[in-house]
Structure formats: structure tokens, C-alpha cells
Amino acid sequence: MDRFCAAIFLLLLNFAGAAAQSGRASGYSESAETKIVGKAPLTDPAKNSDAAGDADVLKVKTDLVTIPVRVRTTNGKFVPSIRQHEFKIYENGVEQQIGYFSDAEQPFTVALVLDMSYSSVFKLEEIQAAARIFTLKLRPGDRVSVISFDQKPHVLCEPTSDRRILQLAIGGSRIASGTALYDTLDEVFARLSSAGGRKAIVLLSDGVDTSSMLANAESVASQFSGSDVIVYPIEYNTFSDVQKSRDKDAEVHFDEDDRPYTVKSPAKKGERASDYAAAKEFLRTIADQTGGRTYPVSSTTNLNDAFSQIAEELRRIYSVGYYPAEDRKPGAVYGIKVRVYRPDLKITARDHYRGK
């Protein structure tokens, strides 16, 4: 009987140790899934391991997969001082060994991207003032590049932590015609991809593209899908202003009884309600896929507030990473879950990785 009791005691002790190690004894919180842009399905790791003979499988040293993570309470408050051992990463349901951890104090490289098309609801001076305030609220170690765009992108400043240079670069932005949003984001992504550390894009735009020649909404969203660049769109709506402009330009005709009526020219690209619906969906998609979020704005007050909130949020992002298996199919999508072993938290993080 003594031996039986001792065995039961050891069994219970081992179970309690395992539960404590896994974190389940105190509960956990888990990141949510978002819509994945791209045609590649989630990859089964077992099937992937059998594909060693497939010509598409790369056997090269695998890059670190980095995942920016926001951790908040149900009331939206940032949760500080979470340790590495409280995080767990799962790829396609299989736990991965954490190979990288950075707390909220590590610096960012931020691309500040400003839509300078005529359709902006804000005056040039208002945009510049808000952008300047944003750069001043970042931490001294954060580096910022400034890119404006109209019918093409204009790099006004390479990444720097010199606030004086940033102020001058922002002052160099100018309103012009055309909106090459997709081409601009394509170039910004390529530039950020070569930067080390944590990366983010802060984009001020209505999301409507009229001038891109090299990229489109799907190609850009697919590029950002599963990347380690966080995107924060600051979105304003110019649809009503565009319609007022079309009304103003409408021609006045007269019927047989000399009664006047107006004739509008056919809506062009970037003027239709469907263009604005697609723009809104595009901005939401790239924000959700990268772990960022969209900030709708309509006045200089909430424009300034949006920039301030993003600057504050960049101070409060954890980054965790892992080295995936070496056999990766280019373009294949691998599902990611992030857990924090504390209950009742809201975890926001990218939820997939695309093989290279």
C-alpha cells in the first residue's frame, strides 16, 4: 500500500510539474486568425517533409521568422514586463523553439509614407505639422525615413534618428497630381526588407490608387502577407469631396422645354464608390495581416491623435521569433499562433509565414 501511495504521489507530482511548465495551470491567451491573401494553402508539415525530392523545395539556411506582438488587457491597456518564457509559438499546431525575443524597449525603423495627391482632405501644412509631431514623439533610437507620393514615390529622407533632418524632409513634401499608392508601398517594402531589427510603415492616405504601373492591390497585400513589417494606415475618406468636384464640373444642358439639367462625365478610376470600398478593404487587410491596425481620421484633431497613438503603440510591441525547418516550399503558407501564458489578454500578431 505504501508503494502504491508513493507511486500515485510521484504521478501527481509529475503531472503538476508538466502543467506548470506548459503554463496551462494558470491559463493562456492566444492570437486570433486573419484572412490570408494569396492562393497558397496552409502547408502540412508532415507532407512537407516528404517532399524532399520536389524541385520546389529549398534546402538552404532558413531565415529567422520574426513576429511583432501586441499584448493588451480586455480594456485595451498595454501589458508590460512579459518575459520570454511566457510566450510560445506554434507553426501549423507544432510548438517552435523561440530563437529571438525583444521587449517593448527595442527601437524601430519606421517608414513615414505621406499621400500628397490633390484628393487629400487635409491641407499640406496640416499634414506636415502632424508628421513633425509624430517624429518628435518617437524614441531617440528609432530611425525614420520619409516618403511622399503622388503619381510616383519620392524618397525625401533615408532612415535616420536625426530629428532636424526629419523636420526638413517633411517640409520638402509637395502636393501634386496622381496617386501611385501600390507602387510606393512596393518600393517601401523593398527598402525595409533590407533593414534589420523591428520595422513599421505609417501610411497617411485614402487608399485609392489611380496611377500605379508596377504593382496592384493583390501583389502588395501578398508581399506584406506574413512579413515582419507592421503597417499602420491612417485613413481619411475623400469620396464626398470627389463627388462635389464632379458636380461642379458637370455640364448644364436644356431639354425641349428649356428646362436645365446636368450631365456628369463618366466616373474615372478613383472616383467610383467601388474604388473606395476596395481601398478601405485593402488598408484593413494590410493592417490586419501585419499585426497593425487602421486609424480613420476626418479632422486635424484626430489626425494628430492618430499619429500620437501610433508613436505610443510602437513603444509597446514585443517581438518573438523562431527558425523554421530548412525544407520550405517557396510561396507555401505556414500558420502561426502566438500564446502568452497569462489569462484574459488580447493578443494581436501576424498569423502566418510564407515560405521563401
N, C-alpha and C positions, 0 to 999 in steps of 0.2 A: 504493500500500500504506500510505503514511504517513497519507493522508487517511482510508482505511478504518479504520486503528487509532485515529485521533483520534475518528472517529465512534462507534466501539464504546466508547471511553473515556467520551465525553460521555453516551452512552446509559446506561452503567452508573452514572455519577455521578448522573444524574437519578433513576434507579431507587432508588439508595441514599438520596438526599435525600427522595424521596417516602415510602420505608419508614420512615425516621427520623421524618418529620413525622407519619405516621399512628400511630406507636408500635408497629407490628407487629414491628419489628425486635427488640424486647425482650419481646413478648407482652403480653397484656392479660387482665384478669379482668372478668366480666360478671354483672350482676344476674340473678336467677332469676325465672321467672314464677310467679304465684299464681292461684288461682281468682278470676275476676271475678264479682261479684254484680251482677245486672241483666240485662235482656233485650237491651239494645242490643249489636249485634255490633261487632267491631273495624272501624273505618272505613278504607276505601281512599282515600288522599289524592288519587289521580287522579280517582276518581269524585266525591269531594267538591268538587273544583274545577269539575266540570261541572254542579254543582247550583246554580249561581248564581241561577237563576230560581226555585228552590224557595222557597216561603214560609217554610219552617222554618229556612232559613239566615240567620244573623245577620251583618250587616256592621257590626260595631262594633269599637272599640278592644279588643284582646284582653288579658286579664289575664295576668300572669306565672304560669307553672306552676312551682311550687317542689317539689323532690324531696329529702326527707331521705334521707341515705345513711349506712349503717354500713359501715365497711371494716375487716375483721379478717383475721388470718392463718388458716391451716387449723387452728391450735391455739387459735383464739378470742381472740387478743391484738389489741388496737386498733392500727391503723397510723397514726401521726401524720405531720404535715408533708407531706401530699399537696397538690401545687399545682394550681391551676385548669386549667393546660394538660394535666394528666394525666387529666382527666375528659372524657368525651364522652357526649352524649345523643343517642339515636335515637328518633324518633317514627315508628311503622309502618315501621321499617327505614331511614328517611331521617335523616341527621345534622342536628341542630339547632344553631344558634349559641347558646352559653351566654351568657345575659344577666344572670345573677346567680350569685355564688359566696360562700359563707360557710364559714369553717373552724370547727373544733370549739370555739372560744372564744366564739362569739356567744351571747347569752343566750336563754332560752326563756320563754314564757308557759305555765305548767302548770296544768291543772285537776285538782285532787285530789278524786276522787269516791269517797265512802265509803258503802257499803251498811249502813244502820242497821236493817234488818229483824230480827225476833226470830230468824230462822233462822241468823244468823251463828254460826260455831263459836268465834269469839273474843269475849271479854268487852269491854265498852265501853272499859274502862281500857287494855286491851291494844292495841286499835285506835288509840286516841288517842295512846298512847305511841309506837307505831311511826310514826304520821303526823307527830308532832312531830320525831322523829329525821330523817325524810325531808326536811322543810323546812329543817332545820339543815344538812343535807349538800349542799344546792343552792348554787350560786354566788351571791354578793351581788347580782348584776344580774338574776338570774332572778326573775320575778314569778309568784306562785301565787294561785289562787282556791281556796276550799274549798267543796265542795258535798256535803251529805249527802242521802240519800233513803230514804224508806220508801214509803208509798203515793203520795207526791209529792216532788218535789225541794225542797230548802231551800238557798238560797244563803247561806252563813254568812259569806262574805268575798269581795269583788271582788278581781281581781288586784292584788297588792301585793308589794313586796320587804321590807316591814317584818315581821321575824320575830316581834316581840312581838304584832302584830295577828294573825298566823297562829296563834300558840300559843293566843290567846284564842278564835279562831274554831273551832279543832279542839276546844277544851274545851266549846264550845257544842253539839256533836253529841249526839243522844239516840237511844236505841233505841226503835223504835215498830213498829206492825204494817203489813203490806203491802210490796210491792216493785215500784215503778214504774221499773224499770231503763231500758226503752226510752224512755219519756217524758223521763227525766232526761238520757240521752245526747243525745236530740234537742235539748233546751234547751241543754245544754253546748256542742254543736256550733255552734248558732246564735250563742252568745256568743263562742266562739273565732274564728268566721269573720270577725268584725269586728276582731279583734286583728291587729296587724302582727307581722312577724318570725316566728320559729320557734315552733311550738306543739305541745303534747303533752297527752294525758289519761292520768292514772294512776288506774286503776279497781280498787277492792277490792270483790269481790263473788263470789257463787257462780254468777252469770249467769242465775239463774232469775227470770223476771218473772211476777208474779201480778196486777198492778194497773194496768198502763198502759192508757190510754184513747185516746191521740192518735197513738201510734206503735207499730210492731211490729218484729220482728227483721229482716225483709226491708227495710223502709223505712229503718231505721237503718244497716244494712250498706251499702245502696245510697248513702246520704248520705256515709258515710265513704269509699266506694269512689273511689279516685282523688283524695282530698283531700290537703292538705298537713299534716294533723294526725296525729301519731303516737300510737297507742293502746297502752298497756301494761296489760293486765289482770293483776291479782294474784288468782288463782283459788283458792278453797277449796271443798271438797265437803261439803255438808250432807245428802246423801241418807240416810246411815245414821242420823243424828240424827232426821231426819223420820220414818223408818220406826219407830224406837224410840218416838217420841211417839205414832204411830198404834197401836202395840202396847199402849201404856199406856192409851190411850183406848178400846181395844176392849171391847165388851160381852161378859159371860160368860153363856152360855146352857146349858141342860141338855137332854140327849136323853131318850128314853123310859125309859132305864135309869138316869137321874140322873147320867150322866157329863157333866162340864163341857166346853164347847168355846167358843172365842171367835169373835166376829163383828166384823170391822172395817167401818167405814163406807167407801163407795166413795172411792177416792183423788181428791182435788181437784186443781185446776190448781196446778202447782208441787210436787206430791208424787209424781208418776209417774216411773218410770225414763226414759221417753221425754222428759220435760221436762228432765231432767238431761243427757241425751245432746244434745238440741237446744241447751241452754245452753252446753255445752262447745264445740260446733261454732260457735256464734255468737261466743264470745270468741276462739276461734282465728282465725276469719275476719276479724274487725275488726282483730286484731293483724297478721295476715299482709298484709292489703290495704294497711295504712298504713306498713309497714316496722317495726312494733314486734314484740313477742313476749310470750307468756304465761308467767307465773311461777306454777306450782302451789305452794300452801303448805298446811301442816297443823298447824303449831305456831308459837308466838310467836318461836322462834328463826329459822325460815326466813321468817316474816313480816317480821321486821326485816332479814334478809339480802336479801329481795326488794326492799324499799324502798331499801336501800343500793345494790344493784346497778343499779337504775333511775336513781338520782341520779347514780351514776358514769357510766352509759352516756350520759346526757343531756349530759355534758361532752365526749362523743366522737362527735358526729354532725356530718357535713358536710351542707351544703345547696347544691344546684345548681339552676338554673332556666333556663327559656327562654320566649320569647314565641312561641306557635304562630301559624299562619296566621290571618288575620282571619275567613275563612269557616269557621265552626264550626256543626255541627248540634247543637242542644241535646239532651243525653242520649246522643249518639253517643260510643263509647268508642275512644280512640286509644292503641295500645300504646306503652309506653315501655321502653327498655333503657338502662341506665347502664353505661358501661365505665370502668375505671380502668386506665391503661396501665402496669400492673405485673403480673407473672405470679403465679399461685398464691395469690390472695386470695379471700376470701368477701365478696361484695358483696350487701348487703341494702337494697332500696329499693322504693318503690311502682312498680308496673309498668304503670300505665295512667292516662289522664287522661280525664275525662268532660266533653264539651262543655257550655257554659253558654248 
